[in-house]
């Protein structure tokens, strides 16, 4: 399924009448990308996805050693060997990586400013850190929805990874993949949002960091070898690495969606969709509808850009409906508390597009066992090769959703038994792919 270079496949669209296919989509993405230059084994597709899974949701919190010479050379995915991720059936042909040769990953030893330095700059800009630290193990990544970049980096530094299907190598000559651990999403928001705050405000420049990263990479012989085709970048915020995206587009991008990327920059041919972290407490109660008094819940910014403009129309048709809670709210500790309460006590949770097609609210709904109602005409979802989202979510196209009465009638028609089935599937999915350990 390899496509001509320079003509990436356009992202597919989801709708209620045309649900998305789930036939090893992510595996095909990377295997097609690797096949373009015949540099890497086809099995790297599966391995990289498992790398993302494990690193993203690892439950341990051990300190990080900043000395590359002392870093472990391997890491393990033992916890996934018995999980459904590696299972096969007639609709899912994912192969267990244990049957394939190990894939060798080289973690670039970037200058500190691109990793720990970004964390320090963020904390100093908010006056919670006075100066760079001597011991990086004392640093904690600021908890927000794009922290996958921290977990991937942290996992590649992990000890006791023997027997893994993915091996971290210290010799780049042995590597199949090169991971570039720049904290690009955090870098984007280092400076305080509110003007006048003390610290590094007005000094730190994300654009200069991006340019500096590319200058450093372009000096590496392994980057020059094939223009970065075997390099992996995480840019989960829709605007991360925006200034240099055209200079890294040959590589594999780990992203949240294609909302702000052109088809010649990113596509299903080569890139991987990762989830946001959920930001509210998971639901720990029993499956059922007795305690879920509300039919539908939504709390978020009413006014968004681009595809998210539909939110205001949804507010107009849903406000005043019985058993519907729909509130305008911005991110804050109090808003998260109210969202937690609302999602835990509702049968369905509305998930309209944000400024881009996806948002962390979907993953909040999943761990809340609140059936997501996805209103987005163009959305890519993470882990589609192993999660059948038709079993855990309701898809509604935008044109139908804004018709007065349509959405409420559709949801009221879902009986108790069907809602419980949705909840059972959500619980199974959240336990494997979106565990509570990832909550900050």
C-alpha positions as semicolon CSV with decimal commas, in nm:
position;residue;x (nm);y (nm);z (nm)
1;X;0,000;0,000;0,000
2;X;0,295;0,227;-0,057
3;X;0,201;0,559;-0,215
4;X;0,419;0,780;-0,437
5;X;0,651;1,010;-0,248
6;X;0,507;1,359;-0,224
7;X;0,146;1,241;-0,259
8;X;0,036;1,144;0,092
9;X;-0,311;1,008;0,143
10;X;-0,561;1,261;0,273
11;X;-0,708;1,202;0,619
12;X;-1,037;1,016;0,609
13;X;-1,360;1,158;0,743
14;X;-1,590;1,005;1,002
15;X;-1,964;1,039;0,998
16;X;-2,259;0,862;1,150
17;X;-2,353;0,712;0,815
18;X;-1,997;0,616;0,722
19;X;-1,805;0,495;1,029
20;X;-1,427;0,470;1,003
21;X;-1,250;0,148;0,905
22;X;-1,037;-0,025;1,167
23;X;-0,815;-0,264;0,977
24;X;-0,464;-0,216;1,109
25;X;-0,465;0,148;1,004
26;X;-0,169;0,264;1,211
27;X;0,037;-0,039;1,118
28;X;-0,014;0,042;0,750
29;X;0,081;0,405;0,812
30;X;0,432;0,330;0,928
31;X;0,501;0,022;0,721
32;X;0,416;0,224;0,410
33;X;0,640;0,509;0,520
34;X;0,933;0,281;0,594
35;X;0,893;0,098;0,265
36;X;0,939;0,416;0,061
37;X;1,318;0,400;0,101
38;X;1,342;0,031;0,194
39;X;1,549;0,134;0,494
40;X;1,355;-0,024;0,775
41;X;1,179;-0,353;0,838
42;X;0,799;-0,357;0,789
43;X;0,762;-0,473;1,149
44;X;0,879;-0,132;1,272
45;X;0,523;-0,009;1,230
46;X;0,388;-0,240;1,497
47;X;0,691;-0,189;1,720
48;X;0,668;0,191;1,715
49;X;0,303;0,182;1,811
50;X;0,379;-0,044;2,104
51;X;0,661;0,191;2,201
52;X;0,410;0,473;2,207
53;X;0,160;0,268;2,408
54;X;0,404;0,157;2,672
55;X;0,594;0,480;2,716
56;X;0,273;0,681;2,714
57;X;0,108;0,487;2,991
58;X;0,389;0,346;3,201
59;X;0,281;0,346;3,562
60;X;0,617;0,382;3,737
61;X;0,783;0,709;3,832
62;X;1,153;0,643;3,881
63;X;1,411;0,924;3,860
64;X;1,596;1,001;3,540
65;X;1,972;0,982;3,509
66;X;2,101;1,268;3,298
67;X;2,435;1,101;3,221
68;X;2,401;0,930;2,878
69;X;2,696;0,702;2,949
70;X;2,507;0,550;3,240
71;X;2,173;0,516;3,068
72;X;2,033;0,166;3,014
73;X;2,052;0,027;2,664
74;X;1,719;-0,156;2,655
75;X;1,361;-0,117;2,768
76;X;1,078;-0,365;2,808
77;X;0,719;-0,407;2,700
78;X;0,648;-0,713;2,915
79;X;0,328;-0,563;3,048
80;X;0,183;-0,563;2,697
81;X;0,275;-0,917;2,599
82;X;-0,041;-1,055;2,754
83;X;-0,267;-0,762;2,669
84;X;-0,525;-0,736;2,392
85;X;-0,285;-0,513;2,200
86;X;-0,104;-0,822;2,077
87;X;-0,411;-1,035;2,020
88;X;-0,518;-1,132;1,671
89;X;-0,854;-1,208;1,517
90;X;-1,012;-1,201;1,174
91;X;-1,030;-0,822;1,172
92;X;-0,696;-0,747;1,332
93;X;-0,374;-0,898;1,206
94;X;-0,131;-0,724;1,438
95;X;0,165;-0,954;1,484
96;X;0,322;-1,007;1,823
97;X;0,659;-0,829;1,819
98;X;0,814;-1,122;2,000
99;X;0,810;-1,310;1,670
100;X;1,006;-1,036;1,493
101;X;1,369;-0,927;1,526
102;X;1,412;-0,650;1,782
103;X;1,400;-0,296;1,653
104;X;1,690;-0,077;1,753
105;X;1,616;0,281;1,861
106;X;1,876;0,550;1,911
107;X;1,783;0,829;2,150
108;X;1,957;1,148;2,051
109;X;2,156;1,305;2,334
110;X;2,021;1,652;2,263
111;X;2,165;1,956;2,436
112;X;1,994;1,996;2,773
113;X;1,807;2,308;2,669
114;X;1,576;2,100;2,447
115;X;1,464;1,866;2,726
116;X;1,518;1,948;3,093
117;X;1,594;2,308;3,000
118;X;1,242;2,351;2,861
119;X;1,096;2,234;3,192
120;X;1,324;2,471;3,384
121;X;1,232;2,763;3,159
122;X;0,862;2,689;3,204
123;X;0,894;2,677;3,584
124;X;1,112;2,989;3,601
125;X;0,868;3,182;3,384
126;X;0,604;3,107;3,647
127;X;0,837;3,192;3,935
128;X;0,817;2,840;4,080
129;X;1,188;2,781;4,010
130;X;1,460;3,039;4,064
131;X;1,742;2,888;3,856
132;X;1,842;2,569;3,669
133;X;1,891;2,268;3,894
134;X;2,197;2,048;3,938
135;X;1,998;1,727;3,982
136;X;1,748;1,678;3,696
137;X;1,581;1,390;3,881
138;X;1,415;1,655;4,098
139;X;1,237;1,805;3,798
140;X;0,875;1,719;3,732
141;X;0,710;1,771;3,398
142;X;0,423;2,023;3,432
143;X;0,110;1,811;3,400
144;X;-0,091;1,892;3,092
145;X;-0,255;1,714;2,803
146;X;0,058;1,696;2,585
147;X;0,284;1,513;2,830
148;X;0,334;1,218;2,594
149;X;0,667;1,379;2,504
150;X;0,781;1,335;2,864
151;X;0,666;0,975;2,894
152;X;0,829;0,867;2,569
153;X;1,158;1,027;2,669
154;X;1,137;0,888;3,021
155;X;1,068;0,537;2,901
156;X;1,366;0,537;2,667
157;X;1,582;0,603;2,973
158;X;1,433;0,318;3,172
159;X;1,630;0,037;3,333
160;X;1,563;-0,338;3,322
161;X;1,444;-0,359;2,961
162;X;1,597;-0,694;2,881
163;X;1,398;-0,927;2,659
164;X;1,219;-0,640;2,492
165;X;1,124;-0,647;2,121
166;X;1,257;-0,289;2,108
167;X;1,616;-0,221;2,204
168;X;1,767;0,115;2,282
169;X;2,115;0,129;2,133
170;X;2,396;0,366;2,225
171;X;2,569;0,325;1,890
172;X;2,380;0,514;1,616
173;X;2,534;0,288;1,353
174;X;2,317;0,007;1,488
175;X;1,992;0,205;1,491
176;X;1,677;0,148;1,286
177;X;1,502;0,455;1,426
178;X;1,626;0,785;1,569
179;X;1,409;0,948;1,836
180;X;1,442;1,327;1,875
181;X;1,329;1,406;2,234
182;X;1,258;1,780;2,205
183;X;0,974;1,883;2,438
184;X;0,809;2,076;2,157
185;X;0,460;2,113;2,306
186;X;0,587;2,244;2,640
187;X;0,827;2,477;2,462
188;X;0,531;2,634;2,286
189;X;0,379;2,750;2,615
190;X;0,687;2,831;2,824
191;X;0,613;3,201;2,848
192;X;0,320;3,287;3,078
193;X;-0,011;3,351;2,906
194;X;-0,077;3,657;3,120
195;X;0,149;3,958;3,054
196;X;0,351;4,116;3,329
197;X;0,453;3,796;3,509
198;X;0,809;3,767;3,633
199;X;1,069;3,514;3,525
200;X;1,165;3,438;3,167
201;X;0,866;3,608;3,010
202;X;0,979;3,788;2,698
203;X;1,316;3,606;2,695
204;X;1,242;3,249;2,597
205;X;1,159;3,203;2,228
206;X;0,999;2,883;2,104
207;X;1,069;2,982;1,743
208;X;1,438;3,024;1,819
209;X;1,437;2,684;1,990
210;X;1,285;2,523;1,684
211;X;1,543;2,681;1,456
212;X;1,822;2,582;1,693
213;X;1,699;2,222;1,698
214;X;1,699;2,196;1,320
215;X;2,042;2,354;1,297
216;X;2,171;2,093;1,543
217;X;2,000;1,806;1,358
218;X;2,124;1,917;1,019
219;X;2,476;1,886;1,156
220;X;2,422;1,516;1,236
221;X;2,549;1,263;0,984
222;X;2,251;1,034;1,045
223;X;2,007;1,311;0,961
224;X;2,191;1,392;0,642
225;X;2,191;1,027;0,538
226;X;1,828;1,029;0,421
227;X;1,689;1,372;0,516
228;X;1,548;1,241;0,842
229;X;1,325;0,969;0,697
230;X;1,403;0,735;0,989
231;X;1,371;1,008;1,254
232;X;1,077;1,032;1,495
233;X;0,940;1,360;1,633
234;X;0,660;1,424;1,878
235;X;0,462;1,742;1,816
236;X;0,136;1,674;1,992
237;X;0,014;2,029;2,033
238;X;-0,138;2,138;1,698
239;X;0,111;2,428;1,683
240;X;0,423;2,245;1,804
241;X;0,720;2,269;1,566
242;X;0,503;2,475;1,330
243;X;0,792;2,694;1,216
244;X;1,011;2,404;1,103
245;X;0,747;2,147;1,008
246;X;0,843;2,162;0,640
247;X;1,200;2,070;0,731
248;X;1,106;1,762;0,936
249;X;0,807;1,637;0,737
250;X;1,003;1,343;0,594
251;X;1,019;1,193;0,943
252;X;0,754;1,011;1,144
253;X;0,541;1,263;1,335
254;X;0,358;1,168;1,654
255;X;0,061;1,405;1,655
256;X;-0,290;1,449;1,794
257;X;-0,462;1,513;1,461
258;X;-0,412;1,657;1,114
259;X;-0,609;1,973;1,189
260;X;-0,334;2,227;1,114
261;X;-0,108;2,023;0,889
262;X;-0,121;2,017;0,511
263;X;-0,143;1,685;0,326
264;X;0,215;1,733;0,207
265;X;0,334;1,772;0,567
266;X;0,158;1,485;0,741
267;X;-0,065;1,195;0,646
268;X;-0,179;0,846;0,732
269;X;0,099;0,714;0,512
270;X;0,366;0,780;0,772
271;X;0,243;0,949;1,089
272;X;0,088;0,827;1,414
273;X;-0,209;0,969;1,607
274;X;-0,154;0,976;1,984
275;X;-0,412;1,051;2,253
276;X;-0,418;1,347;2,482
277;X;-0,391;1,263;2,849
278;X;-0,719;1,275;3,037
279;X;-0,738;1,558;3,287
280;X;-1,010;1,444;3,523
281;X;-1,030;1,161;3,775
282;X;-1,140;0,827;3,628
283;X;-1,476;0,685;3,732
284;X;-1,433;0,409;3,990
285;X;-1,797;0,319;4,047
286;X;-2,012;0,041;3,910
287;X;-2,128;0,011;3,552
288;X;-2,490;0,118;3,514
289;X;-2,722;0,409;3,452
290;X;-2,902;0,441;3,787
291;X;-2,671;0,710;3,922
292;X;-2,629;0,884;3,587
293;X;-2,920;1,125;3,607
294;X;-2,821;1,347;3,314
295;X;-2,866;1,237;2,954
296;X;-2,589;1,451;2,803
297;X;-2,305;1,662;2,946
298;X;-2,068;1,917;2,801
299;X;-1,847;2,176;2,965
300;X;-1,595;2,376;2,767
301;X;-1,524;2,686;2,568
302;X;-1,830;2,779;2,366
303;X;-1,636;2,974;2,108
304;X;-1,362;2,806;1,906
305;X;-1,198;2,850;1,568
306;X;-1,227;2,660;1,240
307;X;-1,410;2,327;1,285
308;X;-1,495;2,416;1,644
309;X;-1,732;2,693;1,537
310;X;-2,010;2,436;1,553
311;X;-1,991;2,452;1,932
312;X;-2,191;2,773;1,948
313;X;-2,463;2,620;1,731
314;X;-2,474;2,315;1,957
315;X;-2,516;2,540;2,259
316;X;-2,811;2,709;2,090
317;X;-2,998;2,386;2,015
318;X;-2,917;2,208;2,343
319;X;-2,956;2,480;2,605
320;X;-3,283;2,438;2,789
321;X;-3,326;2,070;2,698
322;X;-3,433;1,849;2,987
323;X;-3,161;1,622;3,130
324;X;-2,891;1,809;2,935
325;X;-2,608;1,996;3,109
326;X;-2,414;2,221;2,874
327;X;-2,191;2,491;3,021
328;X;-1,933;2,738;2,900
329;X;-1,608;2,700;3,095
330;X;-1,234;2,746;3,061
331;X;-0,954;2,535;3,201
332;X;-0,910;2,566;3,576
333;X;-0,901;2,342;3,883
334;X;-1,263;2,428;3,961
335;X;-1,369;2,358;3,603
336;X;-1,204;2,016;3,617
337;X;-1,385;1,939;3,941
338;X;-1,719;2,034;3,787
339;X;-1,639;1,841;3,470
340;X;-1,553;1,534;3,673
341;X;-1,883;1,550;3,856
342;X;-2,076;1,609;3,534
343;X;-1,912;1,331;3,334
344;X;-1,945;1,080;3,617
345;X;-2,319;1,147;3,648
346;X;-2,414;1,155;3,277
347;X;-2,492;0,880;3,029
348;X;-2,345;1,060;2,727
349;X;-2,070;1,321;2,694
350;X;-2,061;1,558;2,400
351;X;-1,732;1,575;2,208
352;X;-1,743;1,845;1,940
353;X;-1,431;1,954;1,757
354;X;-1,208;2,214;1,919
355;X;-0,980;2,447;1,725
356;X;-0,869;2,123;1,560
357;X;-1,076;1,802;1,521
358;X;-0,965;1,640;1,848
359;X;-0,955;1,744;2,213
360;X;-0,864;1,594;2,550
361;X;-1,234;1,585;2,641
362;X;-1,275;1,258;2,449
363;X;-1,031;1,083;2,681
364;X;-1,193;1,241;2,987
365;X;-1,519;1,084;2,871
366;X;-1,359;0,744;2,811
367;X;-1,216;0,715;3,163
368;X;-1,547;0,847;3,301
369;X;-1,739;0,565;3,128
370;X;-1,952;0,843;2,978
371;X;-2,037;0,742;2,621
372;X;-1,866;0,995;2,389
373;X;-2,087;1,161;2,129
374;X;-1,836;1,263;1,863
375;X;-1,951;1,554;1,648
376;X;-1,670;1,612;1,402
377;X;-1,668;1,565;1,027
378;X;-1,292;1,516;1,003
379;X;-1,123;1,336;1,289
380;X;-0,849;1,079;1,328
381;X;-0,856;0,875;1,648
382;X;-0,563;0,710;1,825
383;X;-0,500;0,335;1,823
384;X;-0,764;0,265;1,558
385;X;-0,595;-0,060;1,465
386;X;-0,683;-0,206;1,806
387;X;-0,983;-0,001;1,921
388;X;-1,316;-0,022;1,739
389;X;-1,456;0,318;1,830
390;X;-1,802;0,220;1,703
391;X;-1,830;0,008;2,017
392;X;-1,743;0,290;2,256
393;X;-1,878;0,607;2,094
394;X;-2,168;0,755;1,899
395;X;-2,075;0,938;1,578
396;X;-2,294;1,223;1,453
397;X;-2,220;1,442;1,153
398;X;-2,218;1,817;1,212
399;X;-2,511;1,901;0,984
400;X;-2,742;1,658;1,167
401;X;-2,616;1,748;1,516
402;X;-2,721;2,114;1,486
403;X;-3,077;2,033;1,381
404;X;-3,300;2,115;1,675
405;X;-3,417;1,800;1,848
406;X;-3,215;1,558;1,634
407;X;-2,935;1,478;1,878
408;X;-3,161;1,449;2,184
409;X;-3,403;1,217;2,002
410;X;-3,116;0,998;1,885
411;X;-2,969;0,963;2,234
412;X;-3,302;0,903;2,406
413;X;-3,357;0,613;2,168
414;X;-3,053;0,430;2,307
415;X;-3,186;0,183;2,564
416;X;-3,037;0,100;2,902
417;X;-2,889;-0,231;2,787
418;X;-2,706;-0,062;2,499
419;X;-2,565;0,208;2,725
420;X;-2,436;-0,058;2,966
421;X;-2,272;-0,237;2,674
422;X;-2,102;0,089;2,576
423;X;-1,980;0,130;2,935
424;X;-1,839;-0,222;2,944
425;X;-1,642;-0,153;2,627
426;X;-1,525;0,183;2,762
427;X;-1,404;0,021;3,082
428;X;-1,209;-0,240;2,888
429;X;-1,053;0,024;2,663
430;X;-0,964;0,265;2,943
431;X;-0,804;-0,012;3,148
432;X;-0,557;-0,101;2,873
433;X;-0,501;0,216;2,672
434;X;-0,593;0,507;2,900
435;X;-0,513;0,389;3,257
436;X;-0,555;0,613;3,560
437;X;-0,179;0,625;3,622
438;X;-0,160;0,873;3,337
439;X;-0,376;1,120;3,527
440;X;-0,194;1,412;3,686
